[in-house]
Amino acid sequence: MSQVTLWFGTNGPQGIYRSSLNLDTGEIAPAEQATRMERPGFLVLNRSGSRLYSTVRTDTHAVAAFEILGTDPAKRTLQELNRVATGIPGPTHVSLSSDDATLLVAHYSGGGVAALPVNEDGSLGECACSIQHEGSSVAERQDGPHPHWIGETPSGHHVLVPDLGTDQVVMYELDREKHVLTAAGHGSVPAGSGPRHIAFHPESSRVYVANELTLTVTAFDYDSQAGTLTEIGTWESLTDGQRKVECTASEIAILPNGKFLYLGIRGNDTIAAFSIDEATGALQLIEREPIRGSWPRHFAVDPTGQWLVAAGANSDTATVFRIDQETGRLVFTGNTIHVPNSICVLFQE
């Protein structure tokens, strides 16, 4: 595997874009439009790489299914299968259950989550489950619930949903036959944090949560059998005194080797790199690396853990960094391409 496909979700009318990355050199190909659609937003692939699913961030409040055509990483295209309304405003994030049979959707503005069956041909069935979150917290953007991410735990026992508006990581059980979610408890981050996205440690039961409002990361010990999240600690990426402009945290990712964690910081326009203590799970800040663009709403690490691609939503860019495997530092390669309104980066082998 010397070359992989890059899919880009966007927040404009241009649709989904495709590029490719050379894993030997870090060279990135110019982005090309894979399909035209309004505000596709966040994307997810099925395990075989034959289907792609997207939020549809318009007044239709829908999700869309696509068939991926071709095997050449530089030439793959998309053919839309169907779109289905979720019934909740503001679909923001999508993921698939581990058996690829259920599409899970978080809705920021609508304050709820939904689950839809995936048909054998890859198309989506009608929404099987929708749940409205309740609650609030102490900060300005926390007057109501705002689920921002949804995903199944690696063990498959639960689905986790960080809710920015309630300072909770809500836990669900998934009925795989009926595609129905059932509430199963929650964990809490410090008040006013605004939990946004989650990264699972590849070699332990730890869960790391990106807190958008305080630019911190909270770590939990996750007990899949008991269904509990026990806080380990919370670490800063940027102190109040270092914020020269308004800043918010965005994406979070952990390297496949489990040694380093990365957090996007919008406004400061950097990615913070942390080392992870193997024994305790504690974080230590290594650096904040500028993305050479503006507003890093999302980034992704390639499957081998060698490269990080950061999307600059306001600069219409995608920039490639080499990851130093010994120190965790990001090394700018000089490779940057134009991607309009890029807000999601997704690798496909």
C-alpha positions as a Markdown table, in Angstrom:
| # | Residue | x | y | z |
|---|---|---|---|---|
| 1 | Met | 0.0 | 0.0 | 0.0 |
| 2 | Ser | 1.9 | 3.0 | -1.2 |
| 3 | Gln | -1.1 | 5.2 | -2.1 |
| 4 | Val | -4.4 | 5.8 | -0.4 |
| 5 | Thr | -7.5 | 7.8 | -1.2 |
| 6 | Leu | -8.5 | 10.9 | 0.7 |
| 7 | Trp | -12.2 | 12.0 | 0.8 |
| 8 | Phe | -13.1 | 15.5 | 1.9 |
| 9 | Gly | -16.4 | 16.6 | 3.2 |
| 10 | Thr | -17.2 | 20.3 | 2.7 |
| 11 | Asn | -19.4 | 22.9 | 4.1 |
| 12 | Gly | -20.3 | 24.6 | 0.8 |
| 13 | Pro | -22.2 | 23.8 | -2.4 |
| 14 | Gln | -19.2 | 22.1 | -4.1 |
| 15 | Gly | -19.9 | 18.6 | -2.6 |
| 16 | Ile | -17.4 | 15.8 | -1.7 |
| 17 | Tyr | -13.9 | 15.9 | -3.0 |
| 18 | Arg | -11.3 | 13.2 | -3.7 |
| 19 | Ser | -7.5 | 13.2 | -3.6 |
| 20 | Ser | -4.8 | 10.7 | -2.9 |
| 21 | Leu | -1.7 | 10.5 | -0.7 |
| 22 | Asn | 1.6 | 8.8 | -1.4 |
| 23 | Leu | 2.5 | 7.0 | 1.8 |
| 24 | Asp | 6.2 | 6.8 | 0.8 |
| 25 | Thr | 6.7 | 10.5 | 0.1 |
| 26 | Gly | 3.8 | 12.4 | 1.6 |
| 27 | Glu | 2.9 | 13.8 | -1.8 |
| 28 | Ile | -0.8 | 14.7 | -2.1 |
| 29 | Ala | -2.6 | 14.9 | -5.4 |
| 30 | Pro | -4.8 | 17.9 | -6.4 |
| 31 | Ala | -8.4 | 17.5 | -5.1 |
| 32 | Glu | -11.1 | 16.7 | -7.6 |
| 33 | Gln | -14.9 | 16.9 | -7.1 |
| 34 | Ala | -16.2 | 13.4 | -6.6 |
| 35 | Thr | -19.9 | 14.4 | -6.5 |
| 36 | Arg | -21.8 | 17.7 | -6.3 |
| 37 | Met | -24.1 | 18.1 | -3.3 |
| 38 | Glu | -25.0 | 20.9 | -0.9 |
| 39 | Arg | -23.0 | 20.8 | 2.4 |
| 40 | Pro | -22.1 | 17.1 | 2.8 |
| 41 | Gly | -20.2 | 17.7 | 6.0 |
| 42 | Phe | -18.9 | 14.6 | 7.8 |
| 43 | Leu | -18.2 | 11.3 | 6.1 |
| 44 | Val | -17.8 | 7.6 | 7.1 |
| 45 | Leu | -16.8 | 4.5 | 5.1 |
| 46 | Asn | -18.0 | 0.9 | 5.6 |
| 47 | Arg | -15.4 | -1.7 | 6.5 |
| 48 | Ser | -15.0 | -3.1 | 3.0 |
| 49 | Gly | -14.5 | 0.4 | 1.5 |
| 50 | Ser | -17.4 | -0.1 | -1.0 |
| 51 | Arg | -19.8 | 2.5 | 0.5 |
| 52 | Leu | -19.5 | 6.0 | 1.8 |
| 53 | Tyr | -22.1 | 7.8 | 4.0 |
| 54 | Ser | -22.5 | 11.6 | 4.6 |
| 55 | Thr | -24.5 | 14.0 | 6.6 |
| 56 | Val | -26.5 | 16.5 | 4.5 |
| 57 | Arg | -26.3 | 19.8 | 6.3 |
| 58 | Thr | -29.2 | 21.5 | 4.6 |
| 59 | Asp | -32.9 | 22.1 | 5.5 |
| 60 | Thr | -33.6 | 18.5 | 4.5 |
| 61 | His | -31.9 | 17.3 | 7.7 |
| 62 | Ala | -30.8 | 14.1 | 5.9 |
| 63 | Val | -28.0 | 11.5 | 5.5 |
| 64 | Ala | -26.8 | 10.2 | 2.1 |
| 65 | Ala | -25.4 | 6.8 | 0.9 |
| 66 | Phe | -23.0 | 6.4 | -1.9 |
| 67 | Glu | -21.4 | 3.5 | -3.8 |
| 68 | Ile | -17.7 | 3.8 | -4.3 |
| 69 | Leu | -16.7 | 3.0 | -7.9 |
| 70 | Gly | -13.2 | 1.9 | -8.9 |
| 71 | Thr | -10.2 | 0.6 | -7.0 |
| 72 | Asp | -7.5 | 3.0 | -8.1 |
| 73 | Pro | -6.9 | 5.3 | -5.1 |
| 74 | Ala | -6.4 | 8.3 | -7.4 |
| 75 | Lys | -9.5 | 7.7 | -9.5 |
| 76 | Arg | -12.3 | 6.4 | -7.3 |
| 77 | Thr | -15.7 | 8.1 | -7.9 |
| 78 | Leu | -19.1 | 8.2 | -6.1 |
| 79 | Gln | -22.5 | 7.2 | -7.2 |
| 80 | Glu | -25.4 | 8.3 | -4.9 |
| 81 | Leu | -27.7 | 5.5 | -3.7 |
| 82 | Asn | -30.3 | 7.5 | -1.7 |
| 83 | Arg | -30.9 | 10.1 | 0.9 |
| 84 | Val | -33.1 | 9.7 | 4.0 |
| 85 | Ala | -34.3 | 12.3 | 6.4 |
| 86 | Thr | -33.4 | 11.7 | 10.1 |
| 87 | Gly | -36.3 | 13.7 | 11.5 |
| 88 | Ile | -33.9 | 15.8 | 13.7 |
| 89 | Pro | -32.5 | 19.2 | 12.6 |
| 90 | Gly | -28.8 | 19.6 | 12.1 |
| 91 | Pro | -27.2 | 16.2 | 11.3 |
| 92 | Thr | -23.5 | 16.8 | 12.3 |
| 93 | His | -21.7 | 13.6 | 12.6 |
| 94 | Val | -22.1 | 10.0 | 11.3 |
| 95 | Ser | -20.6 | 6.6 | 12.0 |
| 96 | Leu | -21.4 | 3.0 | 11.4 |
| 97 | Ser | -21.9 | 0.2 | 13.8 |
| 98 | Ser | -19.2 | -2.5 | 13.8 |
| 99 | Asp | -21.3 | -4.8 | 11.6 |
| 100 | Asp | -22.0 | -2.0 | 9.1 |
| 101 | Ala | -25.7 | -2.6 | 9.6 |
| 102 | Thr | -26.6 | 0.6 | 11.4 |
| 103 | Leu | -25.8 | 4.3 | 10.5 |
| 104 | Leu | -25.6 | 6.4 | 13.7 |
| 105 | Val | -26.2 | 10.1 | 13.5 |
| 106 | Ala | -25.5 | 13.0 | 16.0 |
| 107 | His | -27.4 | 16.3 | 15.5 |
| 108 | Tyr | -25.9 | 19.4 | 17.1 |
| 109 | Ser | -28.6 | 21.9 | 16.5 |
| 110 | Gly | -31.5 | 19.5 | 16.9 |
| 111 | Gly | -30.1 | 18.1 | 20.2 |
| 112 | Gly | -30.7 | 14.4 | 19.5 |
| 113 | Val | -29.3 | 11.2 | 18.0 |
| 114 | Ala | -30.7 | 8.8 | 15.4 |
| 115 | Ala | -30.1 | 5.3 | 14.0 |
| 116 | Leu | -31.0 | 4.1 | 10.5 |
| 117 | Pro | -30.7 | 0.6 | 9.0 |
| 118 | Val | -28.3 | -0.1 | 6.2 |
| 119 | Asn | -29.8 | -2.2 | 3.5 |
| 120 | Glu | -27.9 | -5.1 | 1.8 |
| 121 | Asp | -27.2 | -2.9 | -1.3 |
| 122 | Gly | -25.7 | -0.2 | 0.9 |
| 123 | Ser | -28.7 | 2.2 | 0.7 |
| 124 | Leu | -30.3 | 3.5 | 3.8 |
| 125 | Gly | -33.7 | 2.5 | 5.3 |
| 126 | Glu | -36.1 | 4.8 | 7.1 |
| 127 | Cys | -35.0 | 6.1 | 10.5 |
| 128 | Ala | -35.6 | 3.4 | 13.1 |
| 129 | Cys | -34.8 | 5.3 | 16.2 |
| 130 | Ser | -34.5 | 9.0 | 17.3 |
| 131 | Ile | -33.8 | 10.2 | 20.8 |
| 132 | Gln | -33.9 | 13.7 | 22.1 |
| 133 | His | -31.3 | 14.7 | 24.6 |
| 134 | Glu | -32.1 | 16.9 | 27.6 |
| 135 | Gly | -30.2 | 19.1 | 29.9 |
| 136 | Ser | -27.9 | 22.1 | 29.9 |
| 137 | Ser | -24.7 | 23.4 | 31.6 |
| 138 | Val | -23.0 | 26.6 | 32.6 |
| 139 | Ala | -21.4 | 28.1 | 29.5 |
| 140 | Glu | -22.9 | 30.4 | 26.8 |
| 141 | Arg | -23.4 | 27.7 | 24.3 |
| 142 | Gln | -24.8 | 25.2 | 26.8 |
| 143 | Asp | -28.4 | 26.4 | 27.2 |
| 144 | Gly | -29.6 | 23.0 | 25.7 |
| 145 | Pro | -28.2 | 19.7 | 24.4 |
| 146 | His | -25.8 | 19.6 | 21.5 |
| 147 | Pro | -24.7 | 16.1 | 20.6 |
| 148 | His | -21.6 | 16.5 | 18.4 |
| 149 | Trp | -20.2 | 13.0 | 17.7 |
| 150 | Ile | -21.4 | 9.5 | 17.8 |
| 151 | Gly | -19.5 | 6.2 | 17.7 |
| 152 | Glu | -19.4 | 2.6 | 18.9 |
| 153 | Thr | -16.7 | 1.6 | 21.4 |
| 154 | Pro | -14.1 | -0.8 | 20.1 |
| 155 | Ser | -15.6 | -3.6 | 22.3 |
| 156 | Gly | -18.9 | -3.1 | 20.6 |
| 157 | His | -20.7 | -3.0 | 24.0 |
| 158 | His | -21.8 | 0.7 | 23.8 |
| 159 | Val | -22.3 | 3.7 | 21.6 |
| 160 | Leu | -20.9 | 7.0 | 23.0 |
| 161 | Val | -22.1 | 10.5 | 22.3 |
| 162 | Pro | -20.3 | 13.6 | 23.6 |
| 163 | Asp | -22.9 | 16.3 | 24.2 |
| 164 | Leu | -21.4 | 19.7 | 24.1 |
| 165 | Gly | -24.5 | 21.3 | 25.7 |
| 166 | Thr | -24.7 | 19.1 | 28.8 |
| 167 | Asp | -21.1 | 18.3 | 29.5 |
| 168 | Gln | -21.9 | 14.6 | 29.3 |
| 169 | Val | -20.6 | 11.7 | 27.4 |
| 170 | Val | -23.9 | 9.8 | 26.9 |
| 171 | Met | -23.8 | 6.0 | 26.7 |
| 172 | Tyr | -26.2 | 3.8 | 24.7 |
| 173 | Glu | -26.7 | 0.2 | 24.0 |
| 174 | Leu | -27.5 | -0.7 | 20.4 |
| 175 | Asp | -30.0 | -3.4 | 19.4 |
| 176 | Arg | -28.4 | -4.6 | 16.2 |
| 177 | Glu | -31.5 | -6.3 | 14.8 |
| 178 | Lys | -33.9 | -3.4 | 15.4 |
| 179 | His | -31.4 | -0.6 | 15.0 |
| 180 | Val | -32.6 | 1.0 | 18.2 |
| 181 | Leu | -30.5 | 2.8 | 20.9 |
| 182 | Thr | -31.3 | 2.5 | 24.6 |
| 183 | Ala | -29.8 | 4.9 | 27.2 |
| 184 | Ala | -27.2 | 3.2 | 29.4 |
| 185 | Gly | -25.7 | 6.0 | 31.6 |
| 186 | His | -23.1 | 8.7 | 31.1 |
| 187 | Gly | -19.8 | 10.1 | 32.1 |
| 188 | Ser | -19.2 | 13.8 | 32.9 |
| 189 | Val | -16.5 | 16.3 | 31.9 |
| 190 | Pro | -15.7 | 19.4 | 34.0 |
| 191 | Ala | -18.6 | 22.0 | 33.9 |
| 192 | Gly | -18.3 | 24.3 | 30.9 |
| 193 | Ser | -16.0 | 22.1 | 28.9 |
| 194 | Gly | -18.2 | 21.3 | 26.0 |
| 195 | Pro | -17.3 | 17.8 | 24.9 |
| 196 | Arg | -17.1 | 17.5 | 21.1 |
| 197 | His | -15.3 | 14.5 | 19.7 |
| 198 | Ile | -13.8 | 11.2 | 21.0 |
| 199 | Ala | -10.7 | 9.1 | 20.4 |
| 200 | Phe | -10.3 | 5.5 | 21.6 |
| 201 | His | -6.9 | 4.4 | 22.8 |
| 202 | Pro | -5.9 | 1.4 | 20.5 |
| 203 | Glu | -4.2 | -0.6 | 23.3 |
| 204 | Ser | -6.2 | 0.1 | 26.4 |
| 205 | Ser | -9.8 | 0.8 | 27.6 |
| 206 | Arg | -9.2 | 4.5 | 27.8 |
| 207 | Val | -11.4 | 7.1 | 26.1 |
| 208 | Tyr | -10.2 | 10.6 | 25.3 |
| 209 | Val | -12.6 | 13.5 | 24.8 |
| 210 | Ala | -11.9 | 16.8 | 23.1 |
| 211 | Asn | -13.6 | 19.6 | 25.0 |
| 212 | Glu | -14.4 | 22.3 | 22.5 |
| 213 | Leu | -15.1 | 25.3 | 24.8 |
| 214 | Thr | -12.1 | 24.9 | 27.2 |
| 215 | Leu | -9.6 | 23.5 | 24.7 |
| 216 | Thr | -8.9 | 20.6 | 27.0 |
| 217 | Val | -8.8 | 16.8 | 26.8 |
| 218 | Thr | -10.5 | 14.6 | 29.4 |
| 219 | Ala | -9.5 | 11.0 | 29.7 |
| 220 | Phe | -11.8 | 8.2 | 31.1 |
| 221 | Asp | -11.3 | 4.6 | 32.0 |
| 222 | Tyr | -14.1 | 2.8 | 30.3 |
| 223 | Asp | -15.5 | -0.4 | 31.8 |
| 224 | Ser | -17.4 | -2.2 | 29.0 |
| 225 | Gln | -18.9 | -4.8 | 31.3 |
| 226 | Ala | -20.1 | -2.4 | 34.0 |
| 227 | Gly | -21.0 | 0.3 | 31.5 |
| 228 | Thr | -19.1 | 3.1 | 33.3 |
| 229 | Leu | -16.8 | 6.0 | 32.4 |
| 230 | Thr | -14.4 | 7.0 | 35.3 |
| 231 | Glu | -12.5 | 10.2 | 34.8 |
| 232 | Ile | -8.7 | 10.0 | 34.9 |
| 233 | Gly | -8.0 | 13.7 | 34.4 |
| 234 | Thr | -8.2 | 16.7 | 32.2 |
| 235 | Trp | -5.3 | 18.5 | 30.4 |
| 236 | Glu | -5.0 | 21.9 | 28.8 |
| 237 | Ser | -3.8 | 22.5 | 25.2 |
| 238 | Leu | -3.8 | 26.3 | 25.4 |
| 239 | Thr | -4.1 | 28.5 | 28.5 |
| 240 | Asp | -6.3 | 31.5 | 28.8 |
| 241 | Gly | -3.2 | 33.8 | 28.7 |
| 242 | Gln | -2.1 | 32.2 | 25.4 |
| 243 | Arg | -5.4 | 32.9 | 23.6 |
| 244 | Lys | -4.9 | 36.0 | 21.4 |
| 245 | Val | -8.1 | 35.4 | 19.5 |
| 246 | Glu | -11.3 | 33.3 | 20.2 |
| 247 | Cys | -10.3 | 29.7 | 20.0 |
| 248 | Thr | -12.2 | 26.4 | 20.1 |
| 249 | Ala | -11.0 | 22.8 | 20.0 |
| 250 | Ser | -12.1 | 20.5 | 17.1 |
| 251 | Glu | -10.9 | 17.0 | 16.2 |
| 252 | Ile | -9.0 | 14.5 | 18.3 |
| 253 | Ala | -6.9 | 11.5 | 17.2 |
| 254 | Ile | -4.5 | 9.0 | 18.6 |
| 255 | Leu | -1.7 | 7.3 | 16.7 |
| 256 | Pro | -2.1 | 3.6 | 16.0 |
| 257 | Asn | 0.9 | 3.0 | 18.3 |
| 258 | Gly | -1.0 | 4.6 | 21.2 |
| 259 | Lys | 1.9 | 6.9 | 22.1 |
| 260 | Phe | 0.7 | 10.3 | 20.9 |
| 261 | Leu | -2.6 | 12.2 | 20.8 |
| 262 | Tyr | -3.5 | 15.2 | 18.6 |
| 263 | Leu | -6.0 | 18.0 | 19.1 |
| 264 | Gly | -7.1 | 20.6 | 16.6 |
| 265 | Ile | -7.3 | 24.3 | 17.8 |
| 266 | Arg | -9.4 | 26.7 | 15.7 |
| 267 | Gly | -8.5 | 30.4 | 16.0 |
| 268 | Asn | -5.0 | 29.6 | 17.1 |
| 269 | Asp | -4.9 | 27.5 | 13.9 |
| 270 | Thr | -2.6 | 24.8 | 15.3 |
| 271 | Ile | -2.7 | 21.1 | 16.2 |
| 272 | Ala | -1.6 | 20.3 | 19.7 |
| 273 | Ala | 0.5 | 17.2 | 20.1 |
| 274 | Phe | 0.6 | 15.3 | 23.4 |
| 275 | Ser | 2.5 | 12.2 | 24.6 |
| 276 | Ile | 0.4 | 9.6 | 26.4 |
| 277 | Asp | 1.7 | 8.0 | 29.6 |
| 278 | Glu | 1.4 | 4.2 | 29.0 |
| 279 | Ala | 0.8 | 3.4 | 32.7 |
| 280 | Thr | -1.5 | 6.2 | 33.8 |
| 281 | Gly | -3.0 | 7.6 | 30.5 |
| 282 | Ala | -1.9 | 11.1 | 31.5 |
| 283 | Leu | -1.1 | 13.6 | 28.8 |
| 284 | Gln | 1.9 | 15.9 | 28.4 |
| 285 | Leu | 1.9 | 18.7 | 25.8 |
| 286 | Ile | 4.7 | 18.4 | 23.3 |
| 287 | Glu | 4.0 | 21.2 | 20.9 |
| 288 | Arg | 1.4 | 23.3 | 19.0 |
| 289 | Glu | 2.1 | 23.1 | 15.2 |
| 290 | Pro | 0.6 | 25.7 | 12.9 |
| 291 | Ile | -1.5 | 24.1 | 10.1 |
| 292 | Arg | -0.3 | 26.6 | 7.5 |
| 293 | Gly | -4.0 | 27.4 | 6.9 |
| 294 | Ser | -7.1 | 28.7 | 8.8 |
| 295 | Trp | -9.6 | 27.1 | 11.1 |
| 296 | Pro | -8.6 | 23.4 | 11.4 |
| 297 | Arg | -12.1 | 22.0 | 11.9 |
| 298 | His | -10.9 | 18.5 | 11.2 |
| 299 | Phe | -7.8 | 16.4 | 10.5 |
| 300 | Ala | -7.0 | 12.7 | 10.1 |
| 301 | Val | -4.0 | 10.4 | 10.5 |
| 302 | Asp | -3.4 | 7.9 | 7.8 |
| 303 | Pro | -3.8 | 4.1 | 8.6 |
| 304 | Thr | 0.0 | 3.6 | 9.0 |
| 305 | Gly | 0.3 | 6.5 | 11.5 |
| 306 | Gln | 3.0 | 8.2 | 9.4 |
| 307 | Trp | 1.1 | 11.2 | 8.0 |
| 308 | Leu | -1.4 | 13.8 | 9.3 |
| 309 | Val | -3.6 | 15.8 | 6.9 |
| 310 | Ala | -5.2 | 19.0 | 8.3 |
| 311 | Ala | -8.2 | 20.6 | 6.7 |
| 312 | Gly | -8.3 | 24.4 | 6.8 |
| 313 | Ala | -12.0 | 25.2 | 6.5 |
| 314 | Asn | -11.5 | 29.0 | 6.1 |
| 315 | Ser | -8.4 | 28.8 | 4.0 |
| 316 | Asp | -9.8 | 26.1 | 1.6 |
| 317 | Thr | -6.8 | 24.0 | 2.2 |
| 318 | Ala | -5.5 | 20.5 | 3.1 |
| 319 | Thr | -2.0 | 20.3 | 4.4 |
| 320 | Val | 0.3 | 17.3 | 4.9 |
| 321 | Phe | 2.5 | 16.7 | 7.9 |
| 322 | Arg | 4.9 | 13.9 | 8.6 |
| 323 | Ile | 4.6 | 12.4 | 12.1 |
| 324 | Asp | 7.9 | 11.8 | 13.9 |
| 325 | Gln | 7.4 | 8.3 | 15.4 |
| 326 | Glu | 9.8 | 8.9 | 18.2 |
| 327 | Thr | 8.8 | 12.3 | 19.4 |
| 328 | Gly | 5.3 | 12.7 | 18.1 |
| 329 | Arg | 6.1 | 16.1 | 16.6 |
| 330 | Leu | 4.5 | 17.2 | 13.3 |
| 331 | Val | 6.9 | 18.1 | 10.5 |
| 332 | Phe | 5.4 | 20.3 | 7.7 |
| 333 | Thr | 6.1 | 18.7 | 4.3 |
| 334 | Gly | 5.3 | 21.8 | 2.2 |
| 335 | Asn | 2.5 | 19.9 | 0.5 |
| 336 | Thr | -0.8 | 21.8 | 0.5 |
| 337 | Ile | -3.7 | 21.5 | -1.9 |
| 338 | His | -6.9 | 23.5 | -2.5 |
| 339 | Val | -10.1 | 22.0 | -1.1 |
| 340 | Pro | -13.1 | 24.4 | -0.9 |
| 341 | Asn | -14.7 | 24.7 | 2.6 |
| 342 | Ser | -13.0 | 21.5 | 3.8 |
| 343 | Ile | -14.4 | 20.3 | 7.2 |
| 344 | Cys | -13.8 | 16.5 | 7.1 |
| 345 | Val | -10.8 | 14.3 | 6.1 |
| 346 | Leu | -11.3 | 10.6 | 5.6 |
| 347 | Phe | -8.6 | 8.1 | 4.5 |
| 348 | Gln | -9.4 | 5.0 | 2.4 |
| 349 | Glu | -6.9 | 2.2 | 1.8 |
